[in-house]
Amino acid sequence: MPTTTIEETSYTPQGRFLLEIIYDGSGYSGWQIQPHRVAVQEVMQKTLTRLYGGKSIHLIGSSRTDAGVHALGFAASYLYPDFPRIPAEKVMAALNRLMPSDIRIASIREVPMEFHTRYDALGKAYTYVLNLGADSPFTARYSWRPGRPLDPEKIKEGAKHLVGTYDFSSFVVERSLIDDAVRTIYRIDVQQFGQYLCVTFVGNGFLYKMIRCLMGTLEAVGAGKILPEKVAVIRDAKDRTKAPETAPPHGLFLDKVFFDPAERESFRLTGVPFFR
């Protein structure tokens, strides 16, 4: 793990705030700032810079999210300046007043200045939502309706072959840009709430588009195109071409970033993400 250092700022930092962020990713290129595209990080940093009287505020996010992916518990932190000194609750209220309605702060708290949102994270939970019933203009924005019957029990069986510590090269895009594809998935929960099948992945970290690649494979298993035990064969091949296509982004939600092992162990989905 890299040695944590405090990032440089153009002002004298007095402390660090950790934010838990909810956002609808439909209109954004993801969390991380990118040229010629609007990202959640960019919108938030501009708002914070305005709030702090023009001081340039930089947010450190817990990870990247793909364009179109949503978040219920994204984590980001920043060093706040000595002046103006704004209490945490007022920062939260001001951000929620000034930002677009598709980005909201769920909580804010003080953490040590040496805290690093990415390196200190102990894991993440993501949920992918499959719509097994009728579609609508509203649910289509937050769930994937594959258009063919799916068997949840087959998806559960296939998911068992993905729990553990493995090289997930078969389930990652742009593998050549990644040094190490080994990750640990602690568990995969498959739960049905009415017409929605929610597949929740809890792991120590996930690679670029990894969950969407995993979900593309599990959807094929649920449709009967791949036998559940074939998931292990695809996994061990360490070859992206052996796995089905990547699932679309709009059904994916970042549920939670964990900084406490007990919180990671106890986390359970209690309903469809966009109904919470």
KOLKEZA-23768 format. One record per residue: residue number from 1; residue in one letter; x, y negated, z of N, C-alpha, C in turn. Coordinates in steps of 0.2 Angstrom, whole numbers, plus 2048, in hexadecimal, padded with zeros to 3 digits. Layout:
# residues N
- nr/rest/n.X/n.Y/n.Z/ca.X/ca.Y/ca.Z/c.X/c.Y/c.Z
- NUM/A/X/Y/Z/X/Y/Z/X/Y/Z
...
# end
This chain:
# residues 276
- nr/rest/n.X/n.Y/n.Z/ca.X/ca.Y/ca.Z/c.X/c.Y/c.Z
- 1/M/804/806/800/800/800/800/804/7FA/800
- 2/P/803/7F5/7FC/807/7EF/7FC/807/7EB/802
- 3/T/80C/7E8/804/80D/7E4/80A/808/7DE/809
- 4/T/804/7DC/80E/7FF/7D7/80E/803/7D0/80F
- 5/T/802/7CC/80B/804/7C5/80C/7FF/7C0/80B
- 6/I/7FF/7BA/80E/7FA/7B5/80D/7FC/7B1/807
- 7/E/7F6/7B1/803/7F7/7AD/7FC/7F9/7A6/7FD
- 8/E/7FC/7A3/7F8/7FE/79C/7F8/7F7/798/7F7
- 9/T/7F7/792/7FA/7F1/78D/7F9/7F4/786/7F8
- 10/S/7F0/782/7F5/7F2/77B/7F5/7F0/777/7FB
- 11/Y/7EE/77A/800/7EC/777/806/7EE/77B/80C
- 12/T/7EE/779/812/7F0/77D/818/7EA/781/81A
- 13/P/7EB/788/81A/7E6/78C/81C/7E5/78D/823
- 14/Q/7DF/78D/826/7DD/78D/82D/7DA/794/82F
- 15/G/7D8/798/82A/7D5/79F/82B/7D3/7A2/825
- 16/R/7D0/7A8/826/7CD/7AB/820/7C6/7AD/821
- 17/F/7C2/7AC/81C/7BB/7AF/81D/7BA/7B5/818
- 18/L/7B6/7BA/81A/7B4/7C0/816/7AD/7BF/814
- 19/L/7AB/7BF/80E/7A5/7BF/80C/7A2/7C5/809
- 20/E/79C/7C7/80B/798/7CD/807/793/7C9/802
- 21/I/794/7CC/7FC/791/7C8/7F7/78C/7CD/7F3
- 22/I/786/7CA/7F1/781/7CD/7ED/781/7CA/7E7
- 23/Y/781/7CE/7E1/780/7CA/7DB/77D/7CF/7D6
- 24/D/779/7CC/7D1/776/7CF/7CB/77B/7CE/7C6
- 25/G/77E/7D3/7C4/784/7D3/7BF/781/7D2/7B8
- 26/S/77B/7D1/7B6/778/7D1/7AF/77B/7CC/7AB
- 27/G/77C/7C6/7AE/77F/7C0/7AA/786/7BF/7AB
- 28/Y/78A/7C4/7AE/791/7C2/7AF/795/7C7/7AC
- 29/S/79C/7C5/7AB/7A1/7CA/7A8/7A4/7CE/7AD
- 30/G/7A1/7CE/7B3/7A4/7D2/7B9/7A6/7CD/7BE
- 31/W/7A9/7D0/7C3/7AC/7CC/7C9/7B2/7C7/7C7
- 32/Q/7B7/7CA/7C4/7BD/7C7/7C2/7BD/7C2/7BD
- 33/I/7C0/7BC/7BE/7C0/7B7/7B9/7C3/7B9/7B2
- 34/Q/7C0/7B8/7AD/7C3/7BA/7A6/7C2/7B4/7A1
- 35/P/7C7/7B3/79C/7C6/7AE/798/7C0/7AE/794
- 36/H/7BD/7A8/793/7B7/7A7/78E/7B1/7AB/791
- 37/R/7B0/7AD/797/7AB/7B1/799/7A9/7AF/7A0
- 38/V/7A3/7AF/7A3/7A1/7AD/7A9/7A1/7B2/7AE
- 39/A/7A5/7B2/7B3/7A6/7B7/7B8/7A3/7B4/7BF
- 40/V/7A2/7B9/7C3/79F/7B7/7CA/7A4/7B4/7CE
- 41/Q/7AB/7B6/7CE/7B0/7B3/7D1/7B1/7AB/7CF
- 42/E/7B0/7AA/7C9/7B1/7A3/7C7/7AB/79F/7C9
- 43/V/7A5/7A1/7C9/7A0/79D/7CC/7A0/79C/7D3
- 44/M/7A2/7A1/7D7/7A3/7A0/7DE/7A9/79B/7E0
- 45/Q/7AF/79C/7DC/7B4/798/7DE/7B3/790/7DC
- 46/K/7AF/78F/7D7/7AE/788/7D5/7A9/785/7DB
- 47/T/7A5/789/7DD/7A0/787/7E2/7A4/786/7E9
- 48/L/7A8/78A/7EB/7AC/789/7F1/7B1/783/7F0
- 49/T/7B4/782/7EA/7B8/77C/7E9/7B4/776/7EA
- 50/R/7AE/776/7E8/7AA/770/7E8/7A8/76F/7F0
- 51/L/7A7/775/7F3/7A5/774/7FA/7AB/772/7FF
- 52/Y/7B1/773/7FD/7B7/771/801/7BA/76B/7FE
- 53/G/7B6/767/7FB/7B8/760/7F8/7BD/760/7F3
- 54/G/7BD/765/7EF/7C2/765/7E9/7C8/769/7EA
- 55/K/7C9/76C/7F0/7CF/771/7F2/7CD/777/7EE
- 56/S/7D2/77A/7EA/7D2/77F/7E6/7D1/786/7EA
- 57/I/7CC/789/7EB/7CB/78F/7EF/7CB/795/7EA
- 58/H/7CF/79A/7EC/7D0/7A0/7E9/7CD/7A6/7ED
- 59/L/7C9/7AA/7EA/7C6/7B0/7ED/7CA/7B6/7EB
- 60/I/7CB/7BA/7F0/7CE/7C1/7EE/7C8/7C6/7EF
- 61/G/7C7/7C9/7EA/7C1/7CE/7EA/7C4/7D5/7EB
- 62/S/7BF/7D9/7EE/7C1/7E0/7F0/7C2/7E5/7EA
- 63/S/7C0/7E3/7E4/7C1/7E7/7DE/7BE/7E2/7D8
- 64/R/7BE/7E5/7D2/7BB/7E3/7CC/7B4/7E6/7CB
- 65/T/7B0/7E3/7C8/7AA/7E7/7C6/7A9/7E5/7BF
- 66/D/7A6/7EA/7BB/7A6/7E9/7B4/7A0/7E4/7B2
- 67/A/7A0/7E2/7AC/79B/7DD/7AA/794/7E1/7AA
- 68/G/78F/7DE/7AD/789/7E1/7AE/787/7E5/7B4
- 69/V/78D/7E6/7B8/78C/7EA/7BE/78A/7E5/7C4
- 70/H/786/7E8/7C8/783/7E4/7CE/786/7E5/7D4
- 71/A/785/7E1/7D9/788/7E2/7E0/783/7E0/7E5
- 72/L/783/7E5/7EA/77F/7E3/7F0/784/7E2/7F6
- 73/G/78A/7E4/7F6/78F/7E3/7FB/796/7E2/7F9
- 74/F/797/7DE/7F3/79E/7DC/7F1/7A1/7D8/7F7
- 75/A/7A8/7D9/7F7/7AC/7D6/7FD/7B1/7D1/7F9
- 76/A/7B2/7CB/7FC/7B7/7C6/7FA/7B9/7C2/800
- 77/S/7BF/7C0/800/7C1/7BB/805/7C5/7B5/802
- 78/Y/7C5/7B0/806/7C9/7AA/805/7CC/7A7/80B
- 79/L/7D2/7A4/80A/7D5/79F/80F/7D1/799/80F
- 80/Y/7CE/797/815/7CB/790/815/7D0/78B/817
- 81/P/7CF/785/815/7D4/77F/817/7D3/77C/81E
- 82/D/7D8/778/820/7D7/775/826/7D2/76F/826
- 83/F/7D0/76D/820/7CB/767/81F/7C8/768/818
- 84/P/7C2/767/818/7BD/767/81D/7BC/76E/821
- 85/R/7BB/76E/827/7BA/774/82B/7B3/775/82B
- 86/I/7B1/77B/828/7A9/77C/827/7A8/783/82A
- 87/P/7A4/783/82F/7A2/78A/833/7A0/78F/82E
- 88/A/7A1/795/82F/79F/79A/82B/798/79A/829
- 89/E/793/799/82E/78C/799/82C/78A/794/827
- 90/K/78E/78E/828/78C/788/823/78F/78A/81C
- 91/V/794/78D/81C/797/78F/815/792/794/812
- 92/M/790/799/816/78B/79D/813/784/79A/810
- 93/A/782/795/814/77C/791/813/77D/78D/80D
- 94/A/783/78A/80C/784/785/807/785/789/800
- 95/L/789/78F/801/78A/793/7FB/783/795/7F8
- 96/N/77F/798/7FC/778/79A/7FA/774/795/7F7
- 97/R/775/78F/7F9/771/789/7F6/774/787/7F0
- 98/L/77B/787/7EF/77E/784/7E9/77F/789/7E3
- 99/M/77F/78F/7E5/781/794/7DF/77A/796/7DC
- 100/P/77B/799/7D6/776/79B/7D2/772/7A1/7D6
- 101/S/76C/7A2/7D4/767/7A6/7D8/769/7AD/7D7
- 102/D/76E/7AF/7D3/770/7B6/7D2/776/7B8/7D6
- 103/I/778/7B3/7DA/77E/7B5/7DE/77C/7B2/7E5
- 104/R/77D/7B6/7EA/77B/7B5/7F1/780/7B7/7F6
- 105/I/781/7B4/7FC/786/7B6/801/781/7BA/806
- 106/A/783/7C0/808/77F/7C4/80C/782/7C3/813
- 107/S/788/7C2/814/78B/7C1/81B/792/7BE/81A
- 108/I/795/7BB/81F/79B/7B7/81F/79E/7B8/826
- 109/R/7A5/7BA/827/7A8/7BA/82D/7AF/7B9/82D
- 110/E/7B2/7B7/832/7B9/7B5/833/7BD/7BC/833
- 111/V/7C3/7BC/830/7C7/7C2/830/7CE/7BF/831
- 112/P/7D3/7C3/833/7DA/7C1/833/7DC/7BE/82D
- 113/M/7E1/7B9/82D/7E4/7B6/827/7E7/7BB/823
- 114/E/7EA/7C0/826/7EE/7C5/822/7EA/7CA/81F
- 115/F/7E3/7CA/821/7DE/7CF/81E/7DE/7CE/816
- 116/H/7DE/7D4/813/7DE/7D4/80C/7D8/7D9/809
- 117/T/7D3/7D5/806/7CD/7D8/804/7CE/7DF/800
- 118/R/7D3/7E0/7FC/7D4/7E6/7F8/7D8/7EB/7FC
- 119/Y/7DD/7E9/7FF/7E2/7EE/802/7DF/7F0/809
- 120/D/7DB/7EC/80C/7D9/7EE/812/7D2/7F2/812
- 121/A/7CF/7F3/80C/7C9/7F7/80B/7CA/7FE/80C
- 122/L/7C6/802/80F/7C7/809/810/7C2/80D/80C
- 123/G/7BF/80A/807/7BB/80D/803/7B5/809/800
- 124/K/7B1/80C/7FB/7AB/808/7F8/7A6/80D/7F7
- 125/A/7A0/80B/7F7/79A/80F/7F5/797/80B/7EF
- 126/Y/796/80F/7EA/792/80D/7E4/78C/811/7E3
- 127/T/786/80F/7E0/781/812/7DE/77F/811/7D7
- 128/Y/77E/817/7D4/77B/816/7CD/774/818/7CD
- 129/V/76F/814/7CA/768/815/7CA/766/818/7C3
- 130/L/763/81E/7C3/760/821/7BD/758/820/7BD
- 131/N/755/81E/7B8/74E/81D/7B8/74B/824/7B5
- 132/L/747/828/7B8/745/82E/7B6/73D/82D/7B3
- 133/G/73B/827/7B4/734/826/7B2/733/821/7AD
- 134/A/72E/81D/7AD/72C/818/7A8/731/812/7A9
- 135/D/733/80F/7A3/737/809/7A4/733/803/7A4
- 136/S/736/7FD/7A6/732/7F7/7A6/738/7F1/7A4
- 137/P/736/7EB/7A2/73B/7E6/7A1/73F/7E4/7A7
- 138/F/73C/7E6/7AD/740/7E4/7B3/744/7E9/7B6
- 139/T/742/7F0/7B6/746/7F5/7B8/74C/7F7/7B3
- 140/A/74B/7F5/7AD/750/7F7/7A8/756/7F3/7A9
- 141/R/755/7ED/7AD/75B/7E9/7AE/760/7EC/7B3
- 142/Y/75D/7F1/7B8/761/7F3/7BD/761/7FB/7BE
- 143/S/75F/7FE/7B8/75F/806/7B8/760/808/7B1
- 144/W/762/80E/7B1/763/811/7AA/75E/817/7A9
- 145/R/75A/816/7A4/755/81B/7A2/758/81F/79C
- 146/P/75B/825/79D/75F/828/797/75A/82A/792
- 147/G/754/82B/793/74F/82D/78D/74F/834/78C
- 148/R/751/838/791/751/840/790/750/842/798
- 149/P/74C/848/798/74B/84A/79F/751/84C/7A3
- 150/L/752/84B/7A9/757/84C/7AD/755/851/7B3
- 151/D/759/855/7B5/758/85A/7BB/75D/857/7C1
- 152/P/75A/854/7C6/75E/852/7CB/762/857/7CF
- 153/E/760/85D/7CF/763/863/7D2/76A/865/7CE
- 154/K/769/864/7C8/76F/865/7C4/775/860/7C5
- 155/I/772/85A/7C6/777/854/7C7/77A/855/7CE
- 156/K/776/857/7D3/779/859/7D9/77F/85E/7D9
- 157/E/77D/863/7D5/782/869/7D4/788/866/7D0
- 158/G/788/862/7CB/78D/860/7C8/791/85B/7CC
- 159/A/78E/857/7D0/792/852/7D4/796/856/7D9
- 160/K/795/85C/7DB/799/85F/7E0/7A0/860/7DE
- 161/H/7A1/860/7D7/7A7/862/7D4/7AC/85B/7D4
- 162/L/7A9/856/7D6/7AC/84F/7D6/7AE/84D/7DD
- 163/V/7AC/850/7E2/7AE/84E/7E9/7B4/851/7EB
- 164/G/7B9/84D/7ED/7BF/84F/7EF/7C5/84A/7EC
- 165/T/7CB/84C/7ED/7D0/848/7EA/7D3/84B/7E4
- 166/Y/7D2/847/7DE/7D4/84A/7D8/7D7/844/7D3
- 167/D/7DA/847/7CE/7DC/842/7C9/7D6/841/7C4
- 168/F/7D3/83B/7C4/7CD/83A/7C0/7CE/837/7B9
- 169/S/7D4/839/7B6/7D5/836/7B0/7D0/837/7AA
- 170/S/7CC/83D/7AB/7C7/83E/7A7/7C1/839/7A7
- 171/F/7C1/835/7AC/7BB/831/7AE/7BD/82A/7AF
- 172/V/7C2/828/7AA/7C4/821/7AB/7C6/81E/7A4
- 173/V/7C4/818/7A3/7C6/814/79D/7CC/811/79D
- 174/E/7D0/811/798/7D7/80E/797/7DC/811/79C
- 175/R/7DC/817/79C/7E0/81B/7A1/7E8/819/7A0
- 176/S/7EA/817/79A/7F1/815/79A/7F3/80F/79E
- 177/L/7EE/80B/7A0/7EF/805/7A4/7EF/806/7AB
- 178/I/7EE/80C/7AD/7ED/80E/7B4/7F3/813/7B6
- 179/D/7F7/811/7BC/7FD/815/7BE/7FA/81C/7C1
- 180/D/7F5/81B/7C5/7F3/821/7C9/7EC/822/7C9
- 181/A/7E9/828/7C6/7E2/829/7C5/7E0/82E/7CB
- 182/V/7E4/82F/7D0/7E1/833/7D6/7DD/82F/7DA
- 183/R/7D7/831/7DC/7D3/82E/7E0/7CF/833/7E5
- 184/T/7CC/831/7EA/7C8/836/7EE/7C1/833/7EF
- 185/I/7BD/838/7ED/7B5/837/7EE/7B3/83B/7F4
- 186/Y/7B1/837/7F9/7AF/83B/7FF/7A9/83E/7FF
- 187/R/7A4/83B/7FB/79D/83F/7FA/79A/83B/7F4
- 188/I/795/83F/7F2/790/83D/7ED/789/83F/7EF
- 189/D/785/83A/7F0/77E/83B/7F2/77A/83A/7EC
- 190/V/775/83F/7EB/770/83E/7E6/769/83E/7E9
- 191/Q/766/838/7E9/760/837/7EC/75A/834/7E7
- 192/Q/754/837/7E8/74F/834/7E4/74A/830/7E8
- 193/F/748/82A/7E5/744/826/7E8/73E/824/7E3
- 194/G/739/828/7E3/734/827/7DE/737/829/7D7
- 195/Q/736/825/7D2/739/827/7CB/740/825/7CB
- 196/Y/744/823/7D0/74B/821/7CF/74F/826/7D3
- 197/L/754/828/7CF/759/82D/7D2/75F/829/7D3
- 198/C/761/829/7D9/767/825/7DB/76D/829/7DD
- 199/V/773/828/7DA/779/82C/7DB/77E/827/7DE
- 200/T/780/829/7E4/784/825/7E8/78B/828/7E9
- 201/F/790/824/7E7/797/827/7E7/79A/823/7ED
- 202/V/79D/827/7F2/7A1/823/7F7/7A8/826/7F6
- 203/G/7AD/821/7F5/7B4/824/7F4/7B9/81E/7F7
- 204/N/7BF/820/7F7/7C4/81C/7F9/7C6/816/7F4
- 205/G/7C4/817/7EE/7C5/812/7E9/7C3/815/7E2
- 206/F/7C1/811/7DD/7BF/813/7D6/7C3/810/7D1
- 207/L/7C4/813/7CB/7C8/811/7C6/7C3/80D/7C1
- 208/Y/7C6/80A/7BC/7C2/806/7B7/7BD/80A/7B4
- 209/K/7B7/808/7B5/7B1/80B/7B2/7B0/813/7B4
- 210/M/7B4/815/7B9/7B4/81C/7BC/7AD/81E/7BD
- 211/I/7A9/81A/7C1/7A2/81D/7C3/79E/81D/7BD
- 212/R/79E/819/7B9/79A/819/7B2/79C/81F/7AE
- 213/C/7A2/821/7AE/7A5/827/7AB/7A2/82D/7AE
- 214/L/7A3/82D/7B5/7A0/833/7B9/798/834/7B8
- 215/M/795/82E/7B7/78E/82E/7B7/78C/831/7B0
- 216/G/790/82F/7AB/78E/831/7A4/78E/839/7A4
- 217/T/793/83C/7A7/794/843/7A8/78E/846/7AC
- 218/L/78D/843/7B1/787/846/7B5/780/846/7B2
- 219/E/77F/840/7AE/779/840/7AA/779/845/7A5
- 220/A/77E/847/7A2/77E/84C/79D/77D/853/7A1
- 221/V/780/854/7A7/77E/85A/7AB/777/85A/7AC
- 222/G/774/855/7AE/76D/855/7B0/768/856/7AA
- 223/A/76B/854/7A4/767/855/79E/768/85C/79B
- 224/G/76C/860/79E/76D/867/79C/772/868/796
- 225/K/776/862/795/77B/862/78F/781/865/792
- 226/I/783/865/798/789/868/79B/787/86C/7A1
- 227/L/78A/872/7A2/789/875/7A8/78C/872/7AE
- 228/P/789/872/7B4/78C/86F/7BA/793/871/7BB
- 229/E/795/877/7BA/79C/87A/7BC/7A1/877/7B6
- 230/K/79E/875/7B1/7A2/872/7AC/7A5/86B/7AE
- 231/V/7A2/868/7B3/7A5/862/7B5/7AC/863/7B8
- 232/A/7AD/868/7BB/7B4/86A/7BE/7B9/86A/7B8
- 233/V/7B7/86E/7B3/7BB/86F/7AD/7BD/868/7AA
- 234/I/7B8/863/7A9/7B9/85D/7A6/7BE/859/7AB
- 235/R/7BD/859/7B1/7C1/856/7B7/7C8/858/7B6
- 236/D/7C9/85E/7B6/7D0/861/7B6/7D4/860/7AF
- 237/A/7D0/85E/7AA/7D3/85D/7A3/7D7/857/7A3
- 238/K/7D5/852/7A7/7D9/84B/7A8/7D9/848/7A1
- 239/D/7D3/849/79D/7D3/846/797/7CC/843/795
- 240/R/7CC/83C/794/7C6/839/794/7C2/83B/78E
- 241/T/7C5/83E/789/7C1/840/783/7BD/847/784
- 242/K/7BE/84A/78A/7BB/850/78C/7B4/84F/78F
- 243/A/7B3/848/791/7AD/847/795/7A8/843/791
- 244/P/7A2/843/792/79D/83F/78F/79E/838/78F
- 245/E/799/834/78B/79A/82D/78B/799/82A/792
- 246/T/79B/824/792/79B/820/798/793/81D/799
- 247/A/791/81D/79F/78A/81B/7A1/78A/813/7A0
- 248/P/784/810/79E/784/809/79E/785/805/7A5
- 249/P/787/7FF/7A5/789/7FC/7AB/783/7FA/7AF
- 250/H/77D/7F8/7AC/777/7F5/7B0/774/7F9/7B5
- 251/G/776/800/7B5/773/804/7BB/777/805/7C1
- 252/L/77D/801/7C1/782/802/7C6/782/7FC/7CB
- 253/F/782/7FE/7D1/783/7F9/7D7/789/7FB/7DB
- 254/L/78C/7F6/7DD/791/7F7/7E3/78E/7F6/7E9
- 255/D/78D/7FB/7ED/789/7FB/7F3/78D/7F7/7F9
- 256/K/793/7F9/7FA/796/7F7/800/79E/7F8/7FF
- 257/V/7A1/7F4/802/7A9/7F5/803/7AA/7F6/80A
- 258/F/7AE/7FB/80C/7AE/7FD/813/7B5/7FB/816
- 259/F/7B5/7F8/81C/7BB/7F6/81F/7BB/7FA/826
- 260/D/7B6/7FE/827/7B6/802/82D/7B4/809/82C
- 261/P/7B8/80E/82E/7B7/815/82C/7B0/818/82E
- 262/A/7AE/815/834/7A8/818/837/7A2/815/832
- 263/E/7A3/80F/830/79E/80C/82B/79D/810/825
- 264/R/7A3/812/822/7A4/816/81C/7A0/81D/81D
- 265/E/7A2/820/823/79F/827/824/797/827/825
- 266/S/795/821/828/78D/821/829/789/81E/824
- 267/F/78C/81B/81F/788/818/819/784/81D/816
- 268/R/77E/81B/815/779/81F/811/774/81A/80E
- 269/L/773/81C/807/76E/818/804/767/819/807
- 270/T/763/814/807/75C/814/80A/757/813/805
- 271/G/759/811/7FF/754/80F/7FA/757/80D/7F4
- 272/V/753/80C/7EF/755/80A/7E8/759/803/7E9
- 273/P/75F/802/7E7/763/7FC/7E8/75F/7F5/7E7
- 274/F/75B/7F5/7E1/758/7EF/7DF/751/7EE/7E3
- 275/F/74F/7F2/7E7/749/7F2/7EB/74B/7F0/7F2
- 276/R/751/7EF/7F4/753/7EE/7FB/753/7E6/7FC
# end
